[in-house]
């Protein structure tokens, strides 16, 4: 490492790599002339700090002069030389573009190392640190000997077991928090169970505990996992491993392998300090599951939240409902005082409402929101309806909380009642993309506007009957992938209970749960081929289901939701008889894409308009082969396509898919290029390809899509350019190329697209706008602050109505050079 000596840092042993990197980060953050490029570089280097600390501790064992580490050291050296040059932040204006390019190149190299090489090194490091012997490592992680050529087979989502955020400090939990924290930090206590009826705030208390400064200071690792009513030990362990940077290429074959994986992970994490594992929402009968997590290791504790006690597991803390004082304070927080109300009358109403809510925070929030901003008459009417015993469900299992929530459901207008009931068709604790629900509602209720269906979600969220969570990215009307919908499990139960007032065969909504190959009794003990009246059907199976279906008939089903977990799944043959089916959603909750069989049965569905496939393995030719004349929208999320021979067969797409208007492809990791047939869907109005990092080009034939109005290719980081034939998309009104880091330019004649009103180009640092954009007089551009003045200077003389939006601070290097 003579280069380090020449830099005045001595030998590599005398200059710790992490110390050099920290110095570079500190200097980069000081630059004003190159913000935010230098800020991005600093953030990238901060991602590398943990690795460099490991390098420091293992210098005698590592060869820093070869392979990936040599490239890293060379990049760090370049960064150090550059910060020395720019140390005083005094650069001539004509040198700025030169140094900006150098900063960008260094950032690119480091980002590539973080995104690709670092993962390979982590694999290699795991093999050394585990030290369990080759057979055990291969068994647990499925790692072969060929590490250098290894690629991650699925998109990596590391944030799987983080503690949920708290939007506001909960009311009435100060004393329980203090008591629980005291027990948790007691060395004599290893396992704790927080038990309470549903809706008391168990999850909220556990979340607040995890955010407590003393708890965060004591535990170096806090892992939070929602268990729910259908737990899968192998999947939970896989999530824990992936959350901590371990990427197993194969699922565990059995729980014994998963136990070895869990033990290995805990041993490794324990080196940094104590571990807290939170298992939230554990149901009755999960004693064996809990025992699998009980591993006798120092500095490892488990916190369980449940409706049930689990007396043999550990210390028990029973969370009581809120007292009247705290319940009153929470109600006032959610419901503003009605106008023209005397103090005495207001206090009396508060007392009656608090008494009715029985101290359940979830009930107080729902009731409070329903009364917020309402008149005194409404408040009185609500109280009087309770005193008259308005529609109380007689459900012995959970009578109190459901009984309290029932009036809030009864008060909904008819269309919102139907929408709320539909929420019971999704899995407990599931995070649902808003677009999934909106697609179902548009077809179930004949709504032509997705905006109206989005409003239904907002109306239910405004009454605390579900949560609508924006993911923080830019959204466009009609594109709702950037919203998640969640629902408290007791509210889901409330929706399901309404449906259960009728017999299974007569229900409008039916949830069919199959464990292993065991069907509910009503499927087996009734008619040979049960005929079910439901219009919305949800079928959930676990990872042990063998696709051995019982024959049934569903002549009226319009929306079908399939939840699967097994790696191999055959669609039931009775789908072919669902002639009224309009929406099909298939979601795999297993760890890797599931192979679908009997896909061809969908070809017999004349009214099928929307298909959504998530985490399944299909070929891109499967869709046009189905010959679905009514299909309007196709959504493919985290799907695996494998090797596709795009020109292997000719299909007349105009006849096979004559009605297809929207294609949405998201997080499909092995999508290198679009199949030929996409460019032949002449009816297509929206093409959305997002987070597909291996996509490098779009087909030249995309210019055939003369009806296309929206082209979204955001977050496709290896897409280098749009084909010149894009200028033939005469009806295009919105182009989204945001976060396409590798995009160099737009088509030269894009100015021909006179209907183009909006371009989103956030974080397209290198993308050059051609002169022809001046011909787009009403163009609205979404970009970064640094680009704003440049765009204005270049385009304003011609474009009277140009709107340039300032987004998060970012520097567009190529625009700077061009201007």
C-alpha positions in Angstrom: 0.0 0.0 0.0 2.7 2.5 -1.0 0.0 4.8 -2.3 -1.1 5.4 1.3 2.4 6.3 2.3 2.6 8.8 -0.6 -0.6 10.4 0.7 1.0 11.1 4.1 -1.0 8.4 5.8 1.8 6.0 6.5 1.3 2.3 6.0 -2.2 0.9 5.9 -1.6 -0.5 9.3 -0.9 3.0 10.6 -3.9 4.6 9.0 -7.2 2.8 9.7 -9.4 2.6 6.7 -12.4 3.8 8.7 -10.5 6.8 10.0 -9.6 7.8 6.4 -13.2 7.4 5.3 -14.4 9.5 8.3 -12.0 12.3 7.3 -13.3 12.2 3.7 -16.9 12.3 4.9 -16.2 15.3 7.2 -14.6 17.3 4.4 -17.3 16.3 1.8 -20.0 17.7 4.0 -18.3 21.1 4.2 -18.4 21.8 0.4 -20.9 24.4 -0.6 -19.9 24.6 -4.3 -20.8 21.0 -5.0 -23.9 20.4 -2.9 -25.8 18.2 -3.1 -23.4 15.9 -5.0 -21.0 16.0 -2.1 -23.8 15.3 0.3 -24.7 12.2 -1.7 -21.1 11.1 -1.7 -20.9 11.5 2.1 -24.1 9.5 2.5 -22.8 6.7 0.3 -19.5 6.6 2.2 -21.4 6.4 5.5 -23.0 3.2 4.3 -19.5 1.8 4.0 -18.3 2.8 7.5 -19.4 -0.5 9.2 -17.5 -2.5 6.6 -14.3 -0.5 6.9 -14.4 -1.0 10.7 -14.4 -4.7 10.1 -11.5 -4.3 7.6 -9.6 -2.4 10.3 -10.1 -5.3 12.7 -9.1 -8.0 10.2 -6.2 -6.3 8.4 -3.9 -9.2 9.1 -6.3 -11.7 7.5 -7.4 -9.7 4.5 -5.6 -9.1 1.2 -6.3 -5.4 0.6 -4.3 -5.5 -2.6 -6.5 -7.7 -4.7 -10.0 -8.3 -5.9 -13.0 -6.2 -4.7 -11.1 -4.7 -1.7 -8.4 -3.4 -4.0 -11.0 -1.6 -6.0 -12.5 -0.2 -2.8 -9.1 1.0 -1.5 -8.4 2.7 -4.9 -11.7 4.5 -4.8 -11.1 5.7 -1.2 -7.7 7.0 -2.3 -9.2 8.9 -5.2 -11.8 10.5 -2.8 -9.0 11.4 -0.4 -6.9 13.1 -3.1 -10.0 15.0 -4.3 -10.9 16.3 -0.9 -7.4 17.6 -0.4 -7.7 19.5 -3.7 -11.1 21.0 -2.7 -10.3 21.5 1.0 -10.7 25.2 0.9 -13.8 25.1 -1.3 -12.2 27.6 -3.5 -12.7 26.4 -7.1 -12.6 28.4 -10.3 -16.0 28.3 -12.1 -14.5 26.7 -15.2 -13.2 23.8 -13.1 -16.5 23.1 -11.4 -17.8 20.7 -14.1 -14.5 18.8 -14.1 -14.6 18.3 -10.3 -18.3 17.6 -10.4 -17.6 14.7 -12.8 -14.9 13.4 -10.5 -17.3 13.5 -7.5 -20.0 11.8 -9.5 -17.6 9.0 -10.7 -16.4 8.3 -7.2 -20.0 8.2 -5.9 -20.9 5.9 -8.8 -18.1 3.5 -7.9 -18.9 3.5 -4.2 -22.6 3.1 -4.9 -21.9 0.1 -7.1 -19.7 -1.4 -4.4 -22.5 -0.9 -1.8 -25.2 -2.3 -4.1 -23.4 -5.3 -5.5 -19.8 -6.1 -4.3 -20.7 -5.5 -0.7 -23.4 -8.2 -0.9 -20.8 -10.7 -2.3 -18.4 -9.8 0.5 -21.1 -10.2 3.1 -21.7 -13.7 1.8 -18.1 -14.5 1.9 -17.7 -13.0 5.4 -20.7 -15.0 6.6 -19.0 -18.2 5.6 -15.9 -17.4 7.6 -17.7 -16.0 10.7 -20.3 -18.8 11.0 -17.5 -21.4 11.2 -20.0 -24.2 11.3 -18.5 -26.4 8.6 -19.4 -26.4 4.9 -22.3 -28.8 5.1 -24.2 -26.8 7.8 -23.6 -23.5 6.0 -24.9 -24.9 2.7 -27.9 -26.4 4.5 -28.8 -23.2 6.3 -28.0 -20.6 3.6 -27.8 -22.7 0.5 -24.5 -21.2 -0.4 -22.3 -23.1 -2.8 -18.6 -22.7 -3.2 -18.8 -20.3 -6.2 -19.1 -17.0 -4.4 -17.5 -14.7 -6.9 -20.2 -15.2 -9.5 -23.1 -15.0 -7.0 -26.0 -12.7 -7.7 -28.9 -12.0 -5.4 -31.9 -13.9 -6.8 -34.7 -11.6 -5.5 -35.1 -8.0 -4.7 -33.6 -7.3 -1.3 -35.9 -5.6 1.2 -33.9 -5.3 4.4 -36.3 -3.3 6.5 -38.5 -6.3 7.5 -38.2 -6.3 11.3 -37.8 -2.7 12.3 -39.8 -1.2 15.1 -42.9 0.7 13.8 -42.9 4.4 14.0 -45.1 6.3 16.5 -46.9 9.3 15.1 -47.7 10.7 18.5 -47.1 9.9 22.2 -50.0 7.5 23.3 -52.2 8.6 26.1 -52.4 6.7 29.4 -49.3 4.5 28.9 -46.9 6.3 31.2 -47.4 3.9 34.2 -47.5 0.7 32.1 -44.4 1.8 30.2 -42.5 2.4 33.5 -43.5 -1.0 34.9 -42.8 -2.9 31.7 -39.4 -1.2 31.2 -38.4 -2.0 34.8 -39.1 -5.7 34.2 -37.5 -5.7 30.8 -34.2 -4.3 32.1 -34.2 -6.7 35.1 -31.5 -9.3 34.6 -33.6 -11.9 36.2 -36.3 -11.6 33.6 -35.7 -13.2 30.2 -39.1 -13.6 28.6 -42.1 -11.3 29.0 -45.7 -11.6 27.9 -47.9 -8.5 27.6 -51.5 -9.7 27.5 -54.8 -7.8 27.2 -58.1 -8.0 25.2 -58.0 -6.7 21.6 -58.0 -3.0 21.2 -56.2 -2.2 24.5 -53.0 -1.0 22.9 -50.6 -3.9 23.4 -48.8 -3.2 20.1 -48.7 0.5 20.9 -47.2 -0.1 24.3 -44.6 -2.5 22.9 -43.7 0.0 20.2 -43.4 2.8 22.7 -41.2 0.6 24.9 -38.8 -0.1 21.9 -38.5 3.7 21.3 -37.7 4.4 24.9 -34.2 5.9 25.2 -33.2 3.6 28.1 -34.3 0.5 26.2 -32.6 1.6 23.0 -29.4 2.4 25.0 -29.4 -1.1 26.5 -30.3 -3.3 23.5 -28.0 -3.0 20.5 -30.5 -4.9 18.4 -34.3 -4.6 18.6 -36.2 -6.8 16.2 -39.9 -6.4 15.8 -42.0 -9.2 14.1 -45.7 -9.4 13.7 -46.8 -13.1 14.2 -50.6 -13.1 13.8 -53.0 -16.0 13.7 -51.1 -18.1 11.1 -47.5 -18.0 12.1 -44.7 -19.6 10.0 -41.5 -20.1 12.0 -39.3 -20.6 8.9 -40.6 -17.4 7.3 -40.1 -15.4 10.5 -36.5 -16.6 10.7 -35.9 -15.8 7.0 -37.2 -12.3 7.6 -34.9 -11.9 10.6 -31.9 -13.0 8.6 -32.7 -10.8 5.6 -33.3 -7.8 7.9 -29.8 -8.2 9.2 -28.1 -8.5 5.9 -28.2 -12.3 5.3 -29.6 -13.3 1.9 -30.4 -17.0 1.8 -30.9 -18.2 -1.8 -33.1 -21.1 -0.7 -35.9 -21.5 1.8 -35.4 -23.8 4.8 -36.6 -27.3 4.3 -37.8 -27.7 7.8 -38.0 -26.0 11.2 -34.8 -27.7 12.4 -32.8 -25.9 9.7 -34.5 -22.6 10.6 -33.6 -23.1 14.3 -29.9 -23.5 13.3 -30.2 -20.3 11.2 -31.8 -18.4 14.2 -29.2 -19.6 16.6 -26.4 -18.6 14.3 -27.9 -15.1 13.7 -28.3 -14.5 17.5 -24.8 -15.6 18.2 -23.5 -13.2 15.6 -25.6 -10.2 16.7 -24.8 -10.8 20.3 -21.2 -9.9 19.6 -22.3 -6.2 19.3 -24.5 -6.3 22.5 -27.9 -7.4 23.9 -30.8 -8.4 21.7 -34.5 -7.8 22.1 -36.9 -9.8 20.0 -40.5 -8.6 19.9 -43.1 -11.1 18.8 -46.3 -9.1 18.3 -49.9 -10.4 18.2 -49.2 -14.0 19.1 -52.4 -16.1 19.1 -53.7 -18.9 21.2 -52.1 -22.3 20.5 -48.7 -20.8 19.6 -46.9 -22.3 22.6 -44.7 -24.6 20.4 -43.8 -21.6 18.2 -42.7 -19.6 21.2 -40.5 -22.5 22.5 -38.6 -22.5 19.2 -37.5 -18.9 19.9 -36.4 -19.7 23.4 -32.7 -20.1 22.9 -30.5 -20.2 26.0 -28.1 -17.3 25.2 -27.0 -14.5 27.4 -28.1 -11.0 26.6 -31.1 -12.3 24.6 -34.7 -11.4 25.6 -38.1 -12.0 24.1 -41.2 -9.7 24.5 -44.5 -11.2 23.4 -47.8 -9.3 23.0 -51.0 -11.4 22.9 -54.6 -11.7 23.8 -53.6 -14.8 25.8 -51.4 -15.3 28.8 -49.0 -18.2 27.9 -48.3 -18.9 31.6 -45.3 -21.2 31.0 -43.4 -18.8 28.8 -42.2 -16.1 31.2 -43.1 -13.0 33.3 -46.6 -11.8 32.6 -47.8 -8.2 32.5 -51.5 -7.7 32.0 -52.4 -4.4 30.3 -55.6 -2.9 31.7 -58.0 -0.7 29.6 -57.6 3.0 30.1 -59.0 4.5 33.3 -61.7 7.2 33.0 -59.3 10.1 33.2 -57.0 8.8 30.4 -59.9 7.7 28.4 -61.5 11.2 28.6 -58.1 12.8 27.6 -57.8 10.5 24.6 -61.4 11.3 23.5 -60.8 15.0 23.8 -57.7 14.6 21.6 -59.8 13.0 18.8 -63.1 14.8 19.1 -63.4 18.6 19.3 -66.0 20.0 21.6 -69.3 20.8 19.8 -70.3 24.5 19.6 -72.9 26.0 21.9 -72.5 23.4 24.6 -72.5 24.2 28.3 -69.7 22.9 30.5 -72.2 20.7 32.4 -73.8 19.2 29.2 -70.4 18.6 27.6 -69.0 16.9 30.7 -72.1 14.6 30.9 -71.7 13.6 27.2 -68.1 12.9 27.7 -68.8 10.7 30.7 -71.4 8.7 28.8 -69.2 8.2 25.8 -66.2 7.2 28.0 -68.3 4.7 29.8 -69.5 3.2 26.5 -66.0 2.8 25.2 -64.9 0.8 28.2 -61.4 2.1 28.1 -60.4 0.6 24.7 -58.1 3.1 22.9 -59.1 1.7 19.4 -62.8 2.3 20.2 -62.2 5.8 21.6 -60.3 6.8 18.5 -63.0 5.5 16.1 -65.8 7.0 18.1 -63.9 10.3 18.6 -63.2 10.7 14.9 -66.8 10.1 14.1 -67.9 12.9 16.4 -65.1 15.3 15.6 -66.5 18.6 14.2 -70.1 17.3 14.6 -73.0 19.3 16.1 -74.3 18.9 19.6 -77.4 17.1 18.1 -75.1 14.5 16.6 -73.3 13.9 19.9 -76.6 13.5 21.7 -78.0 11.2 19.0 -75.0 8.9 19.2 -75.4 8.6 23.0 -79.1 8.0 22.7 -78.6 5.3 20.1 -76.4 3.4 22.5 -78.9 3.7 25.4 -81.6 2.2 23.1 -79.4 -0.8 22.5 -79.0 -0.2 18.7 -77.8 -3.4 17.0 -75.5 -5.2 19.4 -73.7 -8.3 18.1 -74.1 -11.3 20.4 -70.5 -12.6 20.0 -69.3 -14.4 23.2 -65.6 -14.6 22.1 -65.0 -10.8 22.0 -68.3 -9.1 23.0 -67.1 -6.0 24.6 -64.8 -4.4 22.0 -66.9 -5.5 19.0 -70.0 -4.3 20.7 -68.5 -0.9 21.2 -67.3 -0.6 17.6 -70.6 -1.8 16.1 -72.4 1.6 16.1 -69.5 3.1 14.2 -70.1 0.6 11.4 -73.8 1.1 11.6 -73.4 4.8 11.1 -71.5 4.4 7.8 -73.3 5.3 4.6 -74.2 2.3 2.5 -71.3 2.4 0.0 -68.7 2.8 2.7 -70.3 -0.1 4.6 -69.7 -2.3 1.6 -66.1 -1.1 1.2 -65.4 -1.6 4.9 -66.7 -5.2 4.7 -64.5 -5.9 1.7 -61.4 -5.2 3.9 -62.1 -8.5 5.8 -61.1 -10.4 2.6 -57.4 -9.5 3.1 -55.1 -11.2 5.5 -54.6 -10.1 9.1 -51.8 -7.5 9.4 -51.3 -7.4 5.7 -49.9 -4.2 4.1 -52.0 -3.8 1.0 -51.2 -1.6 -1.9 -54.1 0.8 -2.4 -54.2 0.0 -6.1 -55.2 -3.6 -5.3 -58.3 -2.5 -3.4 -59.2 0.2 -5.9 -59.0 -2.3 -8.8 -61.5 -4.5 -6.9 -63.9 -1.7 -6.1 -63.9 -0.3 -9.6 -65.1 -3.7 -10.9 -67.3 -4.8 -8.0 -69.2 -1.5 -7.9 -69.0 -0.4 -11.5 -67.0 2.7 -10.8 -65.3 4.3 -13.8 -63.2 6.6 -11.7 -60.3 5.4 -9.6 -60.3 8.8 -7.9 -63.7 8.1 -6.4 -62.5 4.7 -5.1 -59.5 6.4 -3.6 -61.9 8.8 -1.8 -63.6 5.8 -0.3 -60.3 4.8 1.2 -59.7 8.3 2.5 -63.2 8.4 4.0 -62.7 5.2 5.9 -59.2 6.4 7.0 -60.7 9.7 8.2 -62.9 7.6 10.5 -60.0 5.5 11.8 -61.5 2.4 10.3 -58.3 1.8 8.4 -54.9 3.5 7.8 -53.8 5.0 4.5 -50.1 5.4 4.5 -48.3 7.3 1.7 -44.8 6.0 0.9 -43.5 9.5 0.3 -43.0 9.3 -3.4 -44.6 11.4 -6.1 -48.0 10.1 -7.2 -50.1 10.7 -10.3 -53.9 10.5 -10.4 -54.7 6.9 -11.2 -51.4 5.5 -9.9 -51.8 4.3 -6.3 -48.9 2.0 -5.8 -47.4 4.6 -3.5 -50.0 4.1 -0.8 -50.3 1.3 1.7 -53.5 0.3 3.4 -53.4 -1.4 6.8 -56.2 -2.2 9.3 -56.2 -3.1 13.0 -57.0 -6.7 13.4 -60.1 -6.1 15.6 -61.6 -3.9 12.8 -60.9 -6.7 10.4 -62.8 -9.0 12.8 -65.6 -6.6 12.9 -65.9 -6.7 9.1 -65.7 -10.5 9.0 -68.4 -10.9 11.8 -70.9 -9.0 9.7 -70.5 -11.6 6.9 -70.7 -14.5 9.4 -74.3 -13.6 10.2 -75.2 -15.7 7.2 -74.5 -19.3 6.3 -71.3 -20.0 4.4 -73.0 -20.9 1.1 -75.1 -17.7 1.2 -72.5 -15.1 2.2 -71.8 -12.2 -0.1 -68.1 -12.4 1.0 -66.4 -15.6 1.9 -63.0 -16.3 3.4 -61.8 -19.9 2.8 -58.7 -20.8 4.9 -56.9 -24.1 4.2 -54.2 -25.4 6.5 -52.0 -28.0 4.9 -54.6 -30.0 2.9 -57.4 -29.6 5.5 -60.5 -27.9 4.2 -63.3 -26.5 6.5 -66.0 -29.0 7.4 -68.7 -27.2 5.4 -66.7 -28.0 2.2 -66.5 -31.7 2.9 -69.8 -32.5 4.7 -72.3 -30.8 2.5 -73.2 -31.4 -1.2 -70.6 -33.1 -3.3 -69.9 -29.9 -5.3 -71.0 -27.0 -2.9 -72.4 -24.0 -4.7 -71.4 -20.8 -3.1 -73.2 -17.6 -3.6 -70.4 -15.2 -2.8 -69.4 -12.3 -5.1 -66.1 -11.8 -3.4 -64.0 -14.8 -2.5 -60.7 -15.0 -0.6 -58.8 -18.3 -0.4 -55.7 -18.6 1.8 -53.3 -21.6 1.9 -50.1 -22.2 3.8 -46.7 -23.5 2.7 -47.7 -27.2 3.2 -50.7 -27.0 0.8 -50.3 -29.6 -2.0 -52.8 -28.0 -4.4 -55.2 -30.9 -3.9 -58.4 -29.0 -4.3 -62.0 -29.9 -3.4 -64.4 -29.2 -6.3 -66.8 -26.3 -5.7 -68.9 -23.9 -7.7 -68.8 -20.2 -7.5 -71.1 -18.9 -10.2 -71.4 -15.3 -8.8 -67.8 -14.5 -7.9 -66.6 -11.2 -9.4 -63.5 -10.7 -7.3 -61.1 -13.5 -6.3 -58.2 -13.0 -3.9 -55.7 -15.9 -3.7 -53.1 -15.9 -0.8 -50.5 -18.6 -1.1 -47.3 -19.5 0.6 -46.1 -22.7 -1.1 -43.3 -22.7 -3.7 -45.4 -24.6 -6.2 -49.1 -23.8 -6.6 -51.8 -25.1 -9.0 -54.7 -22.8 -9.6 -58.0 -24.6 -8.8 -59.9 -25.9 -11.8 -63.1 -24.5 -10.5 -61.8 -21.0 -11.5 -62.8 -21.9 -15.0 -66.4 -21.9 -14.0 -66.3 -18.4 -12.6 -67.8 -16.8 -15.7 -68.6 -13.5 -13.9 -65.1 -13.1 -12.5 -63.7 -9.6 -13.2 -60.7 -9.2 -10.8 -58.1 -11.8 -9.9 -55.3 -11.1 -7.4 -52.7 -13.7 -6.6 -50.3 -12.9 -3.8 -47.5 -15.2 -2.7 -46.5 -14.6 0.9 -43.6 -17.1 0.7 -40.0 -16.0 0.6 -39.4 -16.6 -3.1 -41.5 -16.5 -6.3 -43.9 -19.4 -6.5 -44.3 -21.4 -9.7 -47.9 -21.3 -10.9 -49.5 -24.3 -12.6 -52.8 -24.6 -14.4 -52.5 -21.0 -15.5 -54.4 -21.8 -18.7 -57.7 -22.1 -16.8 -57.9 -18.3 -16.9 -58.4 -18.5 -20.7 -62.0 -19.6 -20.1 -63.0 -16.4 -18.2 -64.9 -14.0 -20.7 -65.3 -11.1 -18.2 -61.9 -11.1 -16.5 -60.7 -7.4 -16.6 -57.9 -7.1 -14.1 -55.1 -9.5 -13.1 -52.5 -8.9 -10.4 -49.7 -11.3 -9.8 -47.3 -10.8 -6.9 -44.1 -12.8 -6.3 -44.9 -15.6 -8.7 -42.9 -17.2 -11.5 -44.5 -16.9 -15.0 -43.2 -16.4 -18.5 -44.1 -13.2 -20.3 -45.7 -15.2 -23.1 -48.3 -16.7 -20.7 -50.4 -13.6 -20.8 -51.2 -13.2 -24.5 -51.6 -17.0 -24.7 -54.7 -16.7 -22.5 -56.6 -14.8 -25.2 -58.4 -12.6 -22.6 -60.6 -10.4 -24.7 -61.9 -8.3 -21.8 -58.6 -7.8 -19.9 -58.1 -4.1 -19.1 -55.2 -4.1 -16.6 -52.2 -6.4 -15.9 -50.1 -5.9 -12.8 -46.9 -7.9 -12.2 -45.1 -7.3 -8.9 -41.9 -9.0 -7.8 -42.5 -11.6 -10.4 -39.8 -13.9 -11.9 -39.8 -14.4 -15.6 -36.8 -16.6 -16.2 -35.3 -16.9 -19.6 -37.7 -15.8 -22.3 -37.3 -16.2 -26.0 -39.2 -13.1 -27.0 -39.6 -14.0 -30.7 -40.2 -17.7 -30.2 -43.8 -17.6 -31.4 -46.1 -15.2 -33.2 -49.3 -14.1 -31.5 -51.8 -11.6 -32.9 -51.9 -9.4 -29.8 -54.5 -7.1 -31.3 -56.9 -10.1 -31.1 -55.5 -11.8 -28.0 -55.6 -8.7 -25.8 -57.9 -6.2 -27.6 -59.0 -4.3 -24.5 -55.7 -4.1 -22.5 -55.2 -0.4 -21.4 -52.8 -0.6 -18.5 -49.6 -2.6 -17.8 -47.9 -2.2 -14.4 -44.6 -3.9 -13.7 -42.9 -3.3 -10.4 -39.8 -4.8 -8.7 -39.4 -7.5 -11.2 -35.7 -8.2 -10.7 -35.0 -10.3 -13.8 -36.8 -8.1 -16.4 -34.0 -7.3 -18.9 -36.3 -6.2 -21.7 -39.9 -6.0 -22.6 -41.4 -8.8 -24.7 -42.2 -7.9 -28.2 -46.0 -8.3 -27.7 -46.2 -5.3 -25.3 -45.4 -2.9 -28.2 -48.3 -4.5 -30.2 -51.0 -3.7 -27.6 -52.3 -0.8 -29.6 -55.1 -0.2 -27.0 -52.6 0.5 -24.3 -53.0 3.9 -22.5 -50.6 3.4 -19.5 -47.3 1.6 -19.3 -45.6 1.6 -15.9 -42.3 -0.1 -15.3 -40.8 0.8 -11.9 -37.9 -0.5 -9.7 -36.8 -3.0 -12.4 -33.0 -2.6 -12.0 -32.0 -4.9 -14.8 -34.0 -3.2 -17.5 -31.6 -1.6 -19.9 -33.6 -0.6 -22.9 -37.2 -0.2 -24.2 -38.1 -1.7 -27.5 -37.9 0.5 -30.6 -41.4 -0.7 -31.5 -42.8 1.2 -28.5 -43.6 4.0 -31.0 -46.5 1.7 -32.1 -48.4 2.6 -29.0 -50.3 5.5 -30.5 -52.9 5.6 -27.7 -50.4 5.7 -24.8 -51.0 8.6 -22.5 -48.7 7.7 -19.5 -45.2 6.3 -19.7 -43.6 5.6 -16.4 -40.1 4.1 -16.2 -39.1 5.4 -12.8 -36.3 3.9 -10.6 -34.9 1.7 -13.4 -31.3 2.6 -12.6 -29.7 0.8 -15.6 -32.0 2.3 -18.3 -29.6 4.3 -20.4 -31.9 5.9 -22.9 -35.4 6.0 -24.4 -35.8 4.9 -28.0 -36.1 7.7 -30.6 -39.4 6.2 -31.6 -40.8 7.6 -28.4 -41.6 10.8 -30.4 -44.3 8.8 -32.1 -46.4 8.6 -29.0 -48.7 11.4 -30.1 -51.1 11.1 -27.2 -48.5 11.0 -24.4 -49.3 13.5 -21.7 -47.1 12.3 -18.8 -43.6 11.0 -18.8 -42.0 9.8 -15.6 -38.2 9.1 -15.7 -37.5 9.9 -12.0 -34.7 8.0 -10.3 -33.4 6.6 -13.6 -29.8 7.3 -12.6 -28.3 5.9 -15.8 -30.5 7.8 -18.2 -28.4 10.0 -20.4 -30.8 11.7 -22.8 -34.3 12.0 -24.0 -35.3 11.5 -27.7 -34.1 14.4 -29.8 -37.6 15.1 -31.3 -39.6 14.8 -28.1 -40.8 18.3 -28.7 -43.2 16.7 -31.3 -45.3 15.4 -28.5 -47.7 18.4 -28.3 -49.9 16.7 -25.7 -47.1 16.1 -23.3 -47.9 18.3 -20.3 -45.7 16.9 -17.6 -42.2 15.4 -17.2 -41.0 14.0 -13.8 -37.2 13.8 -13.8 -36.2 13.8 -10.2 -32.7 12.5 -9.6 -32.0 12.1 -13.3 -28.6 13.7 -12.8 -27.3 12.9 -16.2 -30.3 13.3 -18.4 -30.0 15.9 -21.1 -33.1 17.7 -22.4 -33.0 18.2 -26.1 -33.6 21.6 -27.7 -36.9 20.4 -29.0 -38.5 20.6 -25.6 -38.8 24.4 -26.3 -41.7 23.5 -28.6 -43.7 22.2 -25.6 -45.2 25.5 -24.5 -47.2 24.2 -21.5 -44.8 21.8 -20.1 -44.6 21.1 -16.4 -41.3 19.7 -15.2 -40.6 18.0 -11.8 -36.9 18.3 -11.0 -34.5 19.4 -8.3 -33.8 22.9 -6.9 -30.3 23.0 -8.5 -31.8 22.5 -11.9 -34.5 25.0 -11.6 -32.7 28.2 -12.7 -31.0 26.5 -15.6 -34.2 25.2 -17.0 -35.9 28.6 -16.6 -33.0 30.4 -18.4 -32.9 27.9 -21.3 -36.6 27.3 -21.8 -38.4 30.4 -20.7 -38.0 32.5 -23.9 -40.2 30.1 -25.8 -42.4 28.5 -23.1 -44.8 31.0 -21.6 -46.4 28.5 -19.2 -43.3 26.5 -18.1 -43.7 25.3 -14.5 -40.5 24.0 -12.8 -41.2 22.3 -9.4 -38.4 22.3 -6.9 -38.0 18.9 -5.4 -35.5 17.7 -2.8 -32.1 19.3 -3.3 -30.1 17.5 -6.0 -27.6 18.5 -8.6 -28.2 17.7 -12.3 -24.7 17.5 -13.7 -25.4 17.1 -17.4 -27.9 20.0 -17.4 -25.2 22.2 -15.8 -22.7 21.2 -18.5 -25.2 21.6 -21.3 -26.1 25.1 -20.3 
